[in-house]
Amino acid sequence: MAKTHKPRPSAQAKQRALIKHLRTHGSISAACEAVGCHRRTHYRWMESYESYRLDVEDALADFVDTLEQEIDRRAFHGVEEPVFFKDQQVGTIRKFSDQLAMFRLRALAPDRYCDRRQSIVQADVRHTGQIVLYMPHNGREPGQICAGK
């Protein structure tokens, strides 16, 4: 249940610093370490102060936006990498990431770019009072019971 009163000024300062760190780094552990508070304290604040929880969610959403921009840059604009000949840099080449592009497309248009696998399973189940486990490639024949080993 969220509290209606505000945390102490020292806690407020840590909360603001933690949120600022989250916005640029995205890691709860790293943010807590940077501002000198325990992760449990952060999670207590999340449960206790709705405004803090909302600010954390907003900061993490901003960090995700930053990551998406970097993915787009690497996938669609490319990254300059040096080209060497006989231990001397002779130029650069722009490399693109097809894999990052595919991840981005799957996130933005899953109906068109995600795997479409469908499994249909039919089973006739009868309870016999005995459980038989068969795992392919385990060295046993189907239906062979393993008693204790």
C-alpha positions in Angstrom: 0.0 0.0 0.0 1.4 3.4 -1.0 2.1 5.9 1.7 0.7 9.3 1.4 3.5 11.1 3.3 6.8 11.8 1.7 10.1 10.1 2.6 12.8 11.9 4.7 14.8 14.5 2.7 17.9 12.2 2.7 15.8 9.4 1.3 14.3 11.7 -1.3 17.8 12.8 -2.4 18.8 9.1 -2.8 15.6 8.4 -4.7 16.2 11.2 -7.1 19.8 10.1 -7.7 18.8 6.5 -8.2 16.1 7.5 -10.7 18.7 9.6 -12.6 21.1 6.7 -12.7 18.3 4.3 -13.9 17.4 6.7 -16.7 21.0 6.4 -18.2 22.1 2.9 -17.1 18.9 0.9 -16.6 20.3 -1.4 -13.9 18.6 -1.5 -10.4 21.7 -3.1 -8.9 24.1 -0.5 -10.4 21.9 2.4 -9.5 21.6 1.3 -5.9 25.3 0.8 -5.6 26.0 4.2 -7.2 23.8 6.0 -4.7 24.7 3.8 -1.7 21.4 2.1 -0.9 20.5 -1.5 -0.7 18.3 -3.1 -3.4 15.8 -4.1 -0.7 15.4 -0.4 0.2 14.7 0.4 -3.4 12.0 -2.3 -3.5 10.5 -1.1 -0.2 10.3 2.4 -1.7 8.6 0.9 -4.8 5.9 -0.6 -2.6 5.6 2.3 -0.3 5.7 5.4 -2.5 3.5 5.4 -5.7 5.2 8.6 -7.0 8.6 6.9 -6.7 7.4 3.7 -8.4 6.0 5.8 -11.3 9.2 7.8 -11.6 11.2 4.5 -11.7 8.9 3.0 -14.4 9.3 6.2 -16.4 13.1 6.2 -16.0 13.3 2.5 -17.2 11.0 3.3 -20.1 13.4 6.2 -21.1 16.3 3.7 -20.9 14.5 1.3 -23.1 13.9 4.1 -25.6 17.7 4.9 -25.5 18.5 1.2 -26.2 16.0 1.1 -29.1 17.6 4.2 -30.6 21.0 2.5 -30.4 19.7 -0.7 -32.0 18.2 1.3 -34.8 21.5 3.1 -35.3 23.5 -0.1 -35.5 21.0 -2.0 -37.6 19.9 0.7 -40.1 22.7 3.3 -40.1 25.6 1.0 -39.4 28.8 1.4 -37.4 32.1 2.5 -38.8 34.8 -0.1 -38.2 38.5 0.3 -39.0 40.2 -1.6 -41.8 43.8 -2.6 -41.3 46.6 -3.6 -43.7 50.0 -4.6 -42.4 49.2 -3.2 -38.9 48.2 0.2 -40.3 44.7 1.5 -40.5 43.9 2.2 -44.1 40.3 3.1 -43.9 36.9 2.2 -42.4 34.0 0.1 -43.5 30.4 0.6 -42.4 28.8 -2.5 -40.9 25.2 -3.1 -40.3 23.5 -5.6 -38.0 21.0 -7.8 -39.7 20.3 -9.6 -36.4 19.5 -6.4 -34.6 17.2 -5.3 -37.5 15.4 -8.6 -37.2 14.9 -8.2 -33.5 13.5 -4.7 -34.0 11.1 -5.9 -36.7 9.9 -8.8 -34.5 9.2 -6.3 -31.8 7.4 -3.8 -34.0 5.5 -6.2 -36.2 5.3 -9.6 -34.5 2.4 -10.7 -36.7 4.7 -10.5 -39.7 8.2 -11.3 -38.4 7.8 -13.7 -35.5 8.1 -17.5 -35.9 4.8 -19.1 -36.6 5.1 -22.5 -35.0 2.0 -24.3 -34.0 1.9 -27.7 -32.3 -1.1 -29.9 -32.1 -1.0 -32.4 -29.4 -3.5 -35.2 -29.1 -3.5 -37.6 -26.2 -5.5 -40.5 -24.8 -4.9 -40.3 -21.1 -5.9 -43.2 -18.7 -4.9 -43.3 -15.1 -3.4 -46.7 -14.1 -2.1 -45.8 -10.7 1.5 -46.0 -12.0 3.6 -43.2 -13.5 5.8 -44.2 -16.4 8.3 -41.6 -17.7 9.9 -42.0 -21.1 12.4 -39.6 -22.3 13.9 -40.1 -25.8 17.6 -40.8 -26.0 17.9 -41.8 -22.4 19.0 -45.3 -23.1 15.8 -47.0 -22.1 13.0 -48.5 -24.1 9.6 -46.8 -24.1 7.6 -47.9 -21.0 10.7 -49.2 -19.2 10.3 -48.3 -15.5 13.3 -46.9 -13.6 13.0 -48.0 -10.0 15.2 -45.7 -7.9 17.9 -45.0 -10.5 
